[in-house]
Amino acid sequence: MALGQTIDSFDQFFTQIEDKGAVIALVQRQLQNTRNATRKKAERFLKKWG
């Protein structure tokens, strides 16, 4: 659940994040998350920013 909220936060502030590669890598790993909601948030984030 915390990772899903983290992805939401990254989405709001992504333009201000300096190390975007690290954020993208973390979110990509969440595509394998067992929580469906977190996986869906990762998919939406990567569609928008990845």
C-alpha positions as CSV (number, residue, x, y, z in Angstrom):
1,M,0.0,0.0,0.0
2,A,2.8,2.4,0.8
3,L,4.4,1.9,-2.6
4,G,1.1,2.8,-4.3
5,Q,1.0,6.1,-2.4
6,T,4.7,6.6,-3.2
7,I,3.9,6.3,-6.9
8,D,1.1,8.8,-6.5
9,S,3.5,11.2,-4.9
10,F,6.1,10.7,-7.7
11,D,3.3,11.5,-10.2
12,Q,2.6,14.8,-8.6
13,F,6.2,15.9,-8.4
14,F,7.9,14.1,-11.3
15,T,8.8,17.2,-13.1
16,Q,10.8,18.4,-10.1
17,I,12.6,15.1,-9.5
18,E,16.3,15.3,-10.5
19,D,17.0,11.5,-10.7
20,K,14.1,10.4,-12.9
21,G,15.9,7.2,-13.9
22,A,15.8,5.9,-10.3
23,V,12.1,6.7,-10.0
24,I,11.3,5.0,-13.3
25,A,13.3,1.9,-12.2
26,L,11.4,1.7,-8.9
27,V,8.1,2.0,-10.6
28,Q,9.0,-0.6,-13.2
29,R,9.7,-3.1,-10.5
30,Q,6.2,-2.5,-9.2
31,L,4.8,-4.0,-12.4
32,Q,5.5,-7.3,-10.6
33,N,3.9,-6.3,-7.3
34,T,1.4,-8.8,-6.0
35,R,-1.0,-6.0,-5.1
36,N,-3.2,-5.3,-8.1
37,A,-3.8,-1.6,-7.1
38,T,-0.1,-0.9,-6.9
39,R,0.5,-2.7,-10.2
40,K,-2.2,-0.6,-11.9
41,K,-0.7,2.6,-10.5
42,A,2.7,1.6,-11.8
43,E,1.2,1.0,-15.3
44,R,-0.5,4.3,-15.3
45,F,2.6,6.2,-14.1
46,L,4.8,4.5,-16.8
47,K,2.3,5.2,-19.5
48,K,2.4,8.9,-18.5
49,W,6.1,9.4,-17.7
50,G,7.9,6.3,-18.9
